[in-house]
Amino acid sequence: MKKGFLILAILVAAIAVYFLFFYTHPDENKDTQKQTALMVSAHTDDFNKNFLQVMQTYYTLKDAFVNWDTAKASATALQLSTEIPNLPLKEMKADSLLINTALSYSFNVAGQARIISAEETIEGKRIAFNNLSENLYNLLRTVKYDQGIIYHDKCPMAFKDSIAAFWLSDQLEIVNPYLGNNHPKYHSGMLHCGDVEDSIGVANH
């Protein structure tokens, strides 16, 4: 009898160990599969690497405007104008119309970046920055960027307190590059003025 109880106890312990360490609920498998699917990019590693570099340079440019740093804005814009042509857009698995559309937006981004670099006034630079941001936003939508969430933000009073302008951010918090930290009228009081209009991509993995 004791031997029977011992065998039964061993079986119960073995079953408990199995459920504790090896059993996975079916719903958990589904969640894992969904997460894995999100981690697979539609683009090549080279494409993603070059696009990430472009976006990092863009964010540096945005921050230069936040801080009213015209020298850094000029230098960073010039850097961005040289990085945009490195995007391997022709390698995308898409029809020629979509590729040509993406190339057109990238050409406009590079052109606006050169204008920012050459423009003398910060208002002129910011006008070009708005145009650059909108072309970059459309480029991201065209290629279906999937390396992280990018927010499309709007400032309702970027120019003359009444004309709207847009920018892109990798943060949900509004940090306005058109009004910034050193505005002659508002100082830093309108730094967080604006709204998120849209978002692109998926959460970083």
C-alpha positions, 0 to 999 in steps of 0.5 A, spaced: 500 500 500 505 504 501 508 503 495 502 504 491 502 511 495 509 513 493 508 511 486 501 516 486 505 521 489 511 521 484 506 521 478 502 527 481 509 531 482 511 529 475 504 532 472 505 538 477 512 540 474 510 539 467 504 544 468 509 549 472 515 549 467 512 546 460 505 547 459 503 553 455 496 556 454 493 556 447 492 563 448 499 565 450 501 561 443 497 566 439 500 572 443 507 570 441 505 568 434 502 576 433 508 579 436 513 575 432 509 577 426 510 584 428 517 583 428 518 581 421 520 587 417 517 588 410 524 591 408 531 589 407 536 590 413 540 595 409 533 599 407 532 599 415 539 601 417 539 607 412 532 609 414 533 609 421 539 614 420 535 619 416 530 619 422 535 620 427 538 626 423 531 629 422 530 628 430 537 632 431 534 637 426 528 638 430 531 639 436 536 644 433 529 648 432 526 647 439 533 650 442 533 656 436 540 653 434 540 656 427 548 653 426 546 646 428 540 646 424 544 648 418 549 643 419 544 638 420 540 639 414 546 639 410 547 632 413 540 630 412 541 632 404 547 627 403 543 621 407 537 622 403 540 619 397 542 613 400 535 610 401 535 604 397 528 606 395 529 602 388 530 596 392 523 596 394 518 590 392 513 595 389 511 597 383 514 602 379 509 608 380 510 607 388 517 607 387 517 613 383 512 616 388 517 615 394 523 617 390 519 624 388 518 625 396 525 623 398 528 628 392 523 634 395 526 632 402 533 633 400 531 639 396 528 642 403 534 640 407 539 644 402 534 650 403 534 650 411 542 649 410 542 656 406 537 660 409 539 665 413 533 667 418 530 662 423 523 663 420 525 661 413 529 655 416 522 653 419 518 654 413 523 649 409 523 645 415 515 644 415 515 643 407 521 637 409 517 634 414 511 633 410 515 630 404 518 626 409 511 624 412 508 622 405 515 618 404 514 614 410 507 613 409 509 611 401 514 606 404 510 603 409 515 604 415 515 599 420 521 600 424 517 604 430 512 609 431 512 616 428 508 621 430 505 626 426 504 633 430 501 639 428 502 646 431 496 651 430 500 657 430 507 656 428 507 662 423 504 669 425 500 666 431 495 663 426 498 659 420 499 651 422 505 647 421 507 640 422 513 636 424 515 628 426 517 625 433 518 619 436 515 621 442 508 622 444 510 628 448 509 634 444 515 638 444 514 644 439 520 646 434 516 652 431 515 655 438 521 652 442 525 654 448 527 661 446 521 664 443 521 672 443 514 673 445 512 666 449 519 664 451 518 657 453 511 657 455 508 654 448 514 649 448 508 643 449 503 647 444 500 642 439 497 636 437 498 629 435 495 628 428 497 621 426 502 616 427 506 611 422 509 604 423 509 599 429 511 599 436 519 598 437 521 591 437 
